[in-house]
Amino acid sequence: MPFTKFSNLDFDQIKTSIKSYLRANSDFTDFDFEGSNFSVLIDTLAYNTYINAFNANMVANESFLDSATLRENVVSLARNIGYVPRSRSASKATVSISVSTAEDKNTATLQAGLVCIGAVNDSNYIFSIPENVTTTLKSGNGTFSDITVYEGTYLKKQFVADTSINQRFILDNSFIDTSTIVVRVKGLSDSGEGNEYTRVDNILKIDKNSKVYLIQEVQDEKYELLFGDGYFGKKLENGAIITVSYITTNGEEGNGASEFAFAGRVIDDSNTIIENVSITTKTKSINGGNIESVDSIKYFAPRLYSSQYRAVTARDYEGIIQSIYPNTESVSVVGGEELDPPQFGNVIISIKPKNGSYISDFDKQTLLSKLKNYSLSGINQKIVDLKVLYVEIDSAVYYDNSRTSSVADLKSAVVSVLNSFAKANINQFGGRFKYSKICQTIDNCDNAITSNITRVIIRRDLKVQINQSTQYELCFGNKFRVNSDEGFNIKSTGFTLSGRTGTFYFTDVPNSDGTTGVISVVKDIGNSGKYEVVVKSAGTVDYVKGEIILETLNITSTTVGNNIVEIQAFPESNDIVGLKDLYLSFSVADSTINMVKDTITSGEQISGVGYKVTSSYLNGELKRG
């Protein structure tokens, strides 16, 4: 009987293959398979083959990190190369707590666990601390200053070590913030809860006496603790008591709490509860995050493995920084030799946190300290503040009014799809704003939309030093479009200058070469469209490099809040790239979406007379916006 090649996974195709195989046998050449009971047997064989093929395909896919889809399998495969996925991170707020008690008391202790209740979007969230905090009382009064509270519930679990079995130490709760885990081991000769063990990520510089533990994610987003074996790390004694405390959290849902009600427990040095307690908010809750996604694990696990716990290439830094600073959304690493002028021996790091635009000075110092454990000698790391290149659009969206009942709803739909597109494709270091994709996204938003005329603007926010004579430099990383006749390629929001009255703006005057120009400070005369030049040469602009340099100016205030002067330009190309350390952000909120009735498509003006035409080029007005 000849063999029929089998390469199909579809049930009907499998069934056809089986029939072809049987017909090759002379005994079944003219057999009517569909009209006989033999058809049931063929169906059974086809179903069995189909199920086996499906299971084999799933098993094969789940055996490789790139193709696995179940989180448990992805985590297991990442574990094989030493990668521990990031846990949930609790939202953190800073508060100060004042207490008042009898004058003969010396200390007050804020006990670990529940401290306060915070409200976010009409929901209440518990905020806790993982360890006791003690302060000194003076005349019965004291303050717990700048206490960091974590959104979530404080829990404890104990294990008793049994060295006669292969024991596993699994924490029963999901949603744990692993950074809050505190492990203490009480040996047979120890008092209290014993010695605190330190969490490590690898076995480098560990000996048989190191009091350390490792952690790994297991099923259902729970975590398992791993202790030493007497060669790498101190081995547990039989009967040792392991006490583990940690906080379970709601992640990013806890962000934004700014008002807190005290709900904790403060005792004095005689273990008496202090009733007179007040709480003050220093900073609202931020930096809460969800557990690392499957896609993120697939991306970063091989990169951290390839770095081998040393920071040499930009990819090494990217993987390591994501590991040691879980709040990282995107990171850019640029070698000093790529800068202008070069900074040899330096690595410039820019980080976009998940919630906000800047990381604190404390976090910067902590990160730099941790990076020293991975970096090569002679290489200095510098963490610089985030530089954001904003992309805005001014779009005229034409629509057929016969296909929509609400223009406002149609506009909202356009804004919604643009926000989704920005989040998925643009907002990142090294991002690219693709003009054709944006136009296509707008056109495909709704059947009522017939076309769009979309213009592109790029913007940087200049953070000015108020009442200080300062020079500034802004790099856009993209070539500017030059209107050599009229200028007005560079526009800004308003500001005031020391010793002068009125509101002023930046604009440009191109040089004869068409590649450079002069930045001037001008004053609008009574909103008439005319202007007065106040400072003729306040800086220079390089249209090719996309670079603006401002000479010494003493700016006293800005019309935009937070001491910001928004400076915009028109790009030569509508495809925008986030170059080097520029974080590309599509600012939909600052974009202009104008809904224009398409009277030709709707049939109102078949001849096109009176059809509203939108220019493909932006105006030459003085002011931004």
C-alpha positions in Angstrom: 0.0 0.0 0.0 1.6 3.3 -1.0 2.2 6.0 1.6 0.3 9.3 1.3 2.2 12.3 2.4 0.5 13.9 5.5 1.0 17.7 6.1 -2.4 18.9 7.1 -3.8 19.9 10.5 -7.4 20.8 9.5 -9.9 18.0 10.3 -11.5 18.0 6.8 -8.0 17.8 5.2 -7.0 15.0 7.5 -10.1 13.1 6.6 -9.5 13.5 2.9 -5.9 12.4 3.3 -7.1 9.2 5.1 -9.5 8.5 2.2 -6.8 9.0 -0.4 -4.6 6.7 1.6 -7.2 3.9 1.7 -8.1 4.3 -2.0 -4.5 3.6 -2.9 -5.3 0.1 -1.7 -6.8 -2.1 -4.4 -9.4 -3.5 -2.0 -11.0 0.0 -1.5 -10.6 1.5 -5.0 -14.3 1.8 -5.7 -15.5 1.9 -2.1 -18.2 4.5 -1.2 -16.8 5.8 2.1 -19.6 8.4 2.7 -22.4 6.0 2.2 -21.1 3.3 4.5 -20.4 2.8 8.2 -16.7 2.9 7.4 -17.2 6.7 7.4 -17.6 6.6 11.2 -14.2 4.9 11.6 -12.6 7.5 9.3 -14.1 10.3 11.3 -12.7 8.8 14.5 -9.3 8.4 13.0 -9.4 12.0 11.7 -10.5 13.4 15.1 -7.8 11.4 16.9 -5.2 12.6 14.4 -6.4 16.2 14.7 -6.3 16.2 18.5 -2.9 14.6 18.6 -1.6 17.1 16.1 -3.1 20.0 18.0 -1.6 18.8 21.3 1.8 18.2 19.7 1.8 21.7 18.2 0.8 23.3 21.6 3.5 21.3 23.4 6.1 22.3 20.9 5.1 26.0 21.1 5.1 26.0 24.9 8.6 24.6 24.9 10.3 27.7 23.6 10.4 31.2 25.1 9.5 32.9 21.8 6.4 30.9 21.1 5.1 30.1 24.6 1.8 31.9 25.6 0.9 30.6 29.0 2.5 32.7 31.7 3.6 29.7 33.8 5.5 28.3 30.9 7.1 31.6 29.9 8.2 32.2 33.5 9.6 28.6 33.7 11.6 29.0 30.5 12.9 32.4 31.7 13.9 30.8 35.0 16.2 28.4 33.1 18.3 31.4 32.0 18.3 33.0 35.4 15.6 35.7 34.8 13.1 36.6 37.6 10.1 38.5 36.3 9.3 41.8 38.0 6.6 41.5 40.6 3.9 44.0 41.2 5.2 47.2 42.8 3.2 48.9 45.5 2.3 52.5 45.1 4.3 54.6 47.5 3.4 57.8 49.3 5.4 59.9 51.8 3.7 61.1 55.0 4.6 62.6 58.3 2.9 61.5 61.5 2.8 63.6 64.6 2.1 62.1 68.1 1.5 63.5 71.5 1.5 61.6 74.8 2.5 61.9 78.4 5.7 63.9 79.0 7.5 61.1 80.8 7.7 58.9 77.7 10.9 58.8 75.7 10.1 57.0 72.4 7.2 56.2 70.2 7.0 53.3 67.8 4.9 53.1 64.6 4.2 49.4 64.3 4.5 47.5 61.0 1.3 46.9 59.1 -1.6 49.1 58.5 -0.8 52.8 58.8 -3.5 54.8 56.9 -6.3 54.7 54.4 -6.1 56.6 51.1 -8.8 57.4 48.5 -8.3 57.0 44.8 -11.2 57.5 42.4 -13.9 56.9 45.1 -12.1 53.7 46.2 -10.3 53.3 49.5 -6.9 51.6 49.6 -4.8 50.4 52.6 -1.3 51.8 53.1 1.2 49.9 55.2 4.8 49.8 56.3 6.9 46.6 56.3 8.9 47.3 59.5 8.5 49.2 62.8 9.6 52.8 62.9 10.7 54.5 66.1 11.1 58.2 66.9 12.2 60.1 70.0 9.7 62.1 72.1 10.5 65.5 73.5 8.1 66.7 76.2 5.7 64.0 75.0 5.7 65.2 71.4 7.3 63.5 68.4 7.1 63.2 64.6 7.7 60.4 62.3 9.1 62.5 59.4 8.9 61.5 55.8 7.7 57.9 56.3 7.2 55.9 53.1 3.9 54.0 53.2 3.2 51.2 50.7 -0.3 50.6 49.2 -1.3 47.1 50.2 -1.8 44.7 53.1 1.0 43.7 55.4 1.2 39.9 56.0 3.5 37.4 57.8 4.1 33.7 57.2 6.3 31.2 59.1 7.9 28.0 58.0 9.7 25.4 60.1 12.7 23.9 58.2 12.7 20.1 57.8 16.0 19.0 56.2 14.8 15.4 56.0 12.6 16.2 53.0 12.8 18.2 49.8 11.0 21.2 51.3 9.7 24.1 49.3 9.0 27.6 50.8 6.1 29.0 48.8 4.3 32.2 49.8 0.6 31.5 49.5 -0.4 35.0 48.3 -0.5 36.4 44.8 0.0 40.2 44.1 3.2 40.4 46.3 5.6 43.3 46.0 8.8 41.3 46.3 10.8 44.5 47.2 8.9 44.5 50.5 9.8 40.9 51.5 11.8 40.6 54.7 13.1 37.2 55.6 14.4 36.3 59.1 15.7 32.9 60.1 15.8 31.8 63.8 18.3 29.0 64.4 18.2 26.8 67.5 20.5 29.2 69.4 19.1 32.5 68.1 16.7 34.8 70.0 13.7 36.8 68.8 13.0 36.2 65.1 16.6 35.5 64.4 18.9 36.9 61.7 17.7 38.8 58.7 18.7 37.2 55.4 19.5 39.3 52.3 18.0 38.7 48.9 20.5 38.2 46.0 20.0 37.7 42.3 23.0 35.4 41.6 25.6 33.4 43.4 28.5 35.7 42.7 30.6 36.5 45.8 28.6 34.1 48.0 30.3 31.6 50.3 29.0 28.9 52.6 28.3 31.4 55.5 26.4 34.0 53.4 23.0 34.6 54.9 21.1 35.0 51.7 18.1 33.8 49.8 16.9 33.8 46.2 13.4 34.2 44.9 11.5 32.8 41.9 8.0 33.1 40.5 6.0 29.9 40.5 2.4 29.0 39.5 -0.5 31.5 39.9 1.9 34.5 40.3 3.1 33.2 43.7 6.7 33.2 44.8 9.1 30.6 46.2 12.1 31.3 48.5 15.3 29.4 47.9 18.0 29.1 50.6 21.7 28.0 50.5 22.9 24.5 50.4 26.1 24.9 52.5 28.3 25.6 49.5 26.6 28.6 48.1 24.8 30.3 51.0 24.3 29.2 54.6 22.3 26.0 54.9 19.2 26.0 57.1 19.3 24.1 60.3 16.7 21.4 60.9 13.9 23.0 63.0 14.9 26.5 62.1 12.0 29.0 62.1 11.7 31.1 59.0 9.6 34.3 59.3 8.6 36.1 56.1 6.8 39.4 56.0 5.6 41.1 52.8 3.0 43.4 51.3 0.4 42.4 48.8 -0.7 45.2 46.6 -3.1 46.4 43.9 -0.3 47.8 41.8 -1.0 50.8 39.7 -4.6 51.1 41.0 -3.2 52.6 44.2 -1.6 55.6 42.4 -2.9 59.1 43.1 -3.9 59.0 46.7 -3.2 62.4 48.3 -5.5 62.5 51.4 -4.9 59.9 54.1 -6.7 59.0 57.3 -4.6 57.5 60.1 -5.6 53.9 60.9 -2.3 52.5 62.4 -1.0 51.7 65.8 1.6 53.8 67.7 2.9 52.7 71.1 5.2 54.4 73.6 8.1 52.8 75.4 5.7 51.2 78.0 3.7 49.5 75.2 0.7 51.9 75.7 -1.2 52.9 72.6 -0.9 56.6 71.8 -4.3 58.0 70.8 -3.4 61.5 69.8 -2.0 61.1 66.3 -2.3 63.3 63.2 -1.0 62.6 59.6 0.2 65.0 56.9 0.7 64.2 53.3 4.2 65.0 51.8 3.8 63.4 48.4 0.9 61.5 46.9 1.1 57.9 46.1 3.0 57.1 42.9 5.1 54.4 41.1 2.6 51.5 41.6 2.9 49.0 38.8 1.5 45.7 37.7 3.4 42.4 37.4 5.7 42.1 34.4 3.8 41.1 31.3 4.5 38.0 29.2 5.7 40.1 26.3 8.1 42.0 28.5 9.5 38.7 29.9 10.1 37.4 26.4 11.9 40.6 25.5 14.1 41.2 28.5 14.9 37.7 29.7 17.3 36.9 26.8 18.8 40.3 27.0 19.6 40.1 30.7 21.0 36.6 30.1 23.2 37.9 27.3 24.6 40.6 29.5 25.8 38.0 32.0 25.4 40.5 34.8 27.9 43.0 33.3 27.1 46.3 31.6 29.0 46.6 28.4 26.7 47.3 25.5 23.6 49.5 25.4 21.4 46.3 25.4 23.2 45.2 28.6 22.2 48.4 30.4 18.7 48.2 29.1 18.1 44.7 30.6 19.9 45.5 33.8 18.2 48.8 34.5 14.8 47.2 33.9 15.8 44.6 36.5 17.1 46.9 39.2 14.5 49.7 38.7 11.1 48.1 38.0 9.4 51.4 37.5 11.2 51.8 34.2 8.9 52.3 31.2 11.6 53.0 28.6 15.4 53.5 28.8 18.0 55.1 26.5 21.7 54.5 26.8 24.2 56.5 24.7 27.9 56.2 24.7 29.8 59.4 25.4 31.7 59.0 22.1 28.4 59.5 20.2 27.8 62.9 21.8 28.8 66.3 20.4 31.2 67.2 21.8 32.3 63.6 22.8 32.5 62.5 26.4 34.8 59.6 26.3 34.6 57.2 29.2 31.0 58.1 30.0 27.7 56.4 29.5 24.6 58.7 29.4 21.4 57.1 30.6 18.0 58.6 30.3 15.0 56.8 31.9 11.3 57.3 31.4 9.4 56.1 34.5 6.0 54.5 34.2 4.2 57.2 36.1 5.6 60.6 35.4 8.4 62.2 33.4 11.3 62.4 35.9 13.0 60.2 38.5 14.0 61.6 41.8 17.6 62.4 42.8 17.4 59.7 45.4 16.4 57.1 42.8 19.2 58.3 40.6 21.8 57.8 43.3 20.4 54.4 44.2 20.5 53.3 40.6 24.0 54.5 40.1 25.1 52.7 43.2 23.6 49.4 42.0 25.0 49.9 38.5 28.5 49.9 39.9 28.1 46.2 40.6 27.7 45.5 36.9 29.8 48.1 35.2 33.4 47.9 34.0 36.1 49.9 35.8 36.9 53.2 34.1 33.4 53.7 32.8 31.3 56.3 34.5 27.5 56.3 34.3 25.5 59.5 34.3 21.7 59.6 34.6 20.2 62.7 32.9 16.7 64.1 33.1 14.3 63.0 30.5 14.3 64.9 27.2 10.9 64.7 25.5 10.3 65.4 21.9 6.6 66.0 21.5 4.8 65.4 18.2 1.6 67.3 17.6 -0.8 67.2 14.6 -3.1 69.8 13.2 -5.6 67.7 11.3 -8.7 68.7 9.3 -10.9 65.5 9.2 -13.5 65.5 6.5 -16.7 63.5 7.1 -19.9 62.6 5.4 -22.6 64.0 7.6 -25.2 61.5 6.2 -23.3 58.7 7.9 -23.0 60.1 11.4 -25.5 61.3 13.9 -23.0 63.1 16.1 -20.0 65.1 15.0 -18.8 65.3 18.6 -18.9 61.5 19.0 -17.0 61.1 15.7 -14.3 63.5 16.9 -14.0 61.6 20.2 -13.6 58.4 18.3 -10.7 60.0 16.3 -9.0 61.2 19.6 -9.5 57.7 21.1 -7.8 55.8 18.2 -4.9 58.3 18.2 -4.3 57.8 21.9 -4.3 54.0 21.4 -2.0 54.3 18.4 0.4 56.6 20.4 0.6 54.2 23.3 1.2 51.1 21.2 3.6 52.5 18.5 5.2 55.9 19.3 5.8 56.8 23.0 9.3 55.4 23.6 13.0 56.1 23.1 14.0 55.5 19.5 10.3 55.7 18.5 9.2 56.8 15.1 6.2 58.8 14.2 5.0 57.4 10.9 3.0 60.0 9.0 1.3 57.6 6.6 0.1 55.3 9.5 -1.4 58.3 11.3 -3.4 59.4 8.2 -4.5 55.8 7.7 -5.5 55.4 11.3 -7.7 58.5 11.1 -9.3 57.4 7.8 -10.1 54.0 9.2 -11.5 55.3 12.4 -15.1 55.4 11.1 -17.0 54.9 7.8 -18.2 58.5 8.0 -14.6 59.8 7.6 -13.8 60.5 3.9 -10.3 61.9 4.2 -7.9 64.1 6.3 -5.4 66.8 5.8 -2.9 66.4 8.6 0.0 68.8 9.4 2.9 67.9 11.8 4.5 70.0 14.5 7.4 69.1 16.8 7.9 70.7 20.2 10.4 70.8 23.1 9.6 72.2 26.5 12.2 74.7 27.7 12.5 74.5 31.5 13.7 78.0 32.4 15.6 79.2 35.5 13.4 82.0 36.8 15.2 85.3 37.6 18.6 83.8 36.6 20.8 84.8 33.7 21.1 81.5 31.9 21.9 80.0 28.5 19.9 77.2 27.0 20.2 74.5 24.3 17.4 72.5 22.7 18.0 69.6 20.4 15.1 68.3 18.3 17.1 65.7 16.4 15.1 66.3 13.2 15.6 68.7 10.4 13.5 71.8 10.4 11.5 73.1 7.4 12.6 76.6 6.4 10.5 79.4 5.1 13.3 81.6 3.9 11.1 84.5 3.0 9.0 85.2 6.1 10.6 83.3 8.9 8.3 82.3 11.7 9.6 78.7 11.5 10.2 78.7 15.2 7.4 79.7 17.6 7.0 79.8 21.3 4.6 80.5 24.1 5.0 83.8 26.1 7.4 84.8 28.8 8.6 88.0 30.5 12.1 89.4 30.8 13.8 91.2 33.6 13.8 95.0 33.2 11.2 94.9 30.4 7.4 95.1 30.3 5.0 93.0 28.3 4.9 89.4 27.0 7.6 88.2 24.6 8.1 85.4 22.2 10.9 83.6 20.3 11.0 83.6 16.5 13.6 83.1 13.9 15.1 84.9 10.9 16.8 82.6 8.4 20.3 83.5 7.1 21.0 83.7 3.4 22.5 80.1 3.4 19.1 78.7 4.3 20.6 76.2 6.8 21.1 78.5 9.8 19.3 81.4 11.3 19.1 83.9 14.2 16.7 83.6 17.1 15.1 86.9 18.0 12.9 87.9 21.0 9.8 89.8 19.8 6.9 91.5 21.4 3.3 91.4 20.0 1.9 94.8 19.5 -1.7 94.8 20.7 -2.6 91.5 19.1 -2.6 93.2 15.8 -0.4 90.7 14.0 2.5 93.2 14.1 5.5 92.8 16.3 8.4 94.7 17.8 11.9 93.2 17.9 13.2 93.5 21.4 16.4 91.4 21.2 17.5 91.0 17.6 20.1 88.3 18.2 19.1 86.2 21.2 20.6 82.9 19.8 21.1 80.8 16.8 19.2 78.0 15.0 20.6 75.2 12.9 17.8 74.0 10.6 19.7 70.9 9.4 20.6 69.6 12.9 17.4 70.7 14.4 19.2 72.6 17.2 18.4 75.9 19.0 20.9 77.7 21.2 19.8 80.6 23.3 22.2 83.2 24.6 22.1 84.6 28.1 18.5 85.6 29.1 16.9 86.5 32.4 13.4 85.2 32.2 11.2 86.2 35.1 7.9 84.3 34.4 6.2 82.2 31.7 2.6 82.1 30.5 2.7 78.3 30.7 2.8 76.8 34.2 5.8 75.1 35.9 8.3 77.7 34.3 7.9 76.2 30.9 8.3 77.9 27.5 7.0 75.7 24.8 9.1 76.0 21.6 7.8 74.4 18.4 9.1 74.0 14.8 7.9 72.5 11.6 9.8 69.3 10.5 11.2 68.9 7.0 9.9 65.3 7.0 6.6 64.3 8.5 8.2 61.1 9.7 9.7 62.0 13.1 12.4 60.0 14.9 13.4 60.0 18.5 17.2 60.4 18.1 19.6 59.2 20.8 18.3 60.2 24.2 15.1 61.9 23.0 11.9 60.3 24.2 9.4 60.5 21.4 5.9 61.3 22.6 2.8 61.8 20.5 0.9 64.5 22.3 -2.7 64.0 21.3 -4.0 66.3 24.0 -2.1 69.3 22.5 -3.1 68.4 18.9 -5.8 70.1 17.0 -8.6 68.0 15.4 -11.0 70.0 13.2 -14.1 68.3 11.8 -14.9 69.5 8.3 -18.1 68.6 6.5 -17.3 66.9 3.1 -20.1 68.4 1.0 -19.1 66.6 -2.2 -19.3 63.1 -0.7 -22.6 63.9 1.0 -24.1 65.2 -2.3 -24.8 68.7 -1.0 -22.4 70.3 -3.6 -21.9 67.9 -6.5 -20.0 70.4 -8.5 -17.6 71.2 -5.7 -18.5 74.9 -5.6 -18.2 76.2 -2.1 -16.2 73.1 -1.0 -14.0 74.0 2.0 -10.3 73.5 1.1 -7.7 73.0 3.8 -4.1 74.0 3.3 -1.4 71.3 3.6 0.9 73.9 5.1 0.8 75.5 8.5 0.5 79.3 9.0 3.2 81.9 9.5 1.7 83.4 12.6 4.0 84.7 15.3 2.8 82.9 18.4 2.6 79.2 19.1 -0.9 77.8 18.9 
